[in-house]
Amino acid sequence: MDYGKKWRLISISDEQDAFTNMAVDEAIARAVSPTRRTGASPVPTNKYGAVPTMRIYTWEPSSVSIGYFQKISDVVNSIGLNGTDNNYNIVRRPTGGTAVMHDGGPSFSLTLKDDLRTPSTRINITEVYSMLGRCVVEALRRLDVPADIWNGPRGNSNYFSLCTSSLCPYDVVSNGRKMAGYAARRLRGTTLLQGYISLPDGLTTRELRDAMIAAVEGVTGVRLLNGTLTEEERTLAVKLRDKKYTRREWNYKR
């Protein structure tokens, strides 16, 4: 797959709450959608090309993100939250997969644009998972943490368990511990991927973030250009946060 030569990188050191993080990820993907379902105009072409965009971020306070198709009561009970969100922000992701506890280590999203005129050139999600796995492995190895891509059978079929307790192809493992996982969603015109990296003992989130940035450039051959959200994306993110991700109707819809 040709990933292009330049990606926009949005990497900030300040933590954001769970609802803002999910709203920003979706806003980046939605803003370039030709359907304009959210009412936002397409992001204008700029020196970053709008997409592909990689975003690396952290969470404050500690949060739990659940997959789009999961039933929230089953998730909070299975991970010991007893059906409450007093200690964690709980948010439903726009992507699938299983629940992730975000209490250390960075998360990331990657927005890639599909060519709607040529269906055969649509983003191959499996191939991108493989690429992301190689990036995480390289990032961890740069920090002297041994890591490999999981190539064994799927482990733990309990859909209500945490993502870290199940293994899927292209996940990253280190010393028997799952270190990274991913989920994706196709929107009309774009593909949104979301992932996380568990923080190894003795390392800081900043160290892992910086290593991931270097690894992405090394593995893909792209150049990551520091950027910011466009005005369209910021406006849409605020709308999505207030009218979707903070709402019980969304988070408890299943």
DANOR-V42668 format. One record per pair of residues at least 12 apart in sequence whose C-alpha atoms are under 7 Angstrom apart, sorted by the first residue. I is the first residue (numbers start at 0). J is the second residue. Records with the same first field share a line. If there is no record, write none. Layout:
# DANOR-V42668
I->J, J
This chain:
# DANOR-V42668
3->221
4->221, 222
5->221, 222, 223, 224
6->47, 50, 51, 52, 53, 221, 222, 223, 224
7->47, 50, 51, 52, 53, 223, 224, 225, 226
8->52, 53, 54, 223, 224, 225, 226
9->53, 54, 55, 225, 226, 227
10->54, 55, 56
11->56
14->56, 57, 58, 59
15->57, 58, 59
16->58, 59, 60
17->58, 62, 88, 90
18->90, 240, 244, 245
19->240
21->92
22->236, 239, 240, 244
23->236
24->108
26->232, 235, 236
27->232
28->110, 189, 191
30->42, 231, 232
32->187, 188, 189
33->188
39->231, 235
40->231
42->231
50->110, 111, 112
51->110, 111, 112
52->109, 110, 111
53->108, 109, 110
54->107, 108, 109
55->105, 106, 107, 108
56->105, 106, 107
57->105, 106
58->101
60->87, 88
61->87, 88, 101, 102
62->87, 88, 89, 100, 101, 102
63->87, 88, 89, 90, 98, 99, 100, 101
64->89, 90, 91, 92, 98, 99, 100
65->90, 91, 92, 97, 98, 99
66->91, 92, 94, 95, 96, 97, 98
67->91, 92, 93, 94, 95
68->95
69->253
70->253
71->251, 253
73->159
74->159, 160
77->159, 160
90->244, 250
91->250
94->182, 183, 184
95->182, 183
96->182
97->158, 159, 160, 161, 162
98->160, 161, 162
99->161, 162
103->197, 198
104->196, 197, 198, 204
105->195, 196, 204, 208
106->194, 195, 196
107->193, 194, 195
108->192, 193, 194
109->191, 192, 193
110->189, 190, 191, 192
111->189, 190, 191
112->188, 189, 190
113->188, 189
114->188
115->188
128->169
129->169
132->148, 169, 170, 171
134->211, 214, 215, 218
135->211
136->171
137->214
138->210, 211, 214
141->210
145->173
146->171, 172, 173
147->171, 172, 173
148->169, 170, 171, 172
149->168, 169, 170, 171, 172
150->168, 169
153->166, 167
154->166, 167
163->177
178->196, 197
179->194, 195, 196, 197
180->194, 195
181->193, 194, 195
182->194
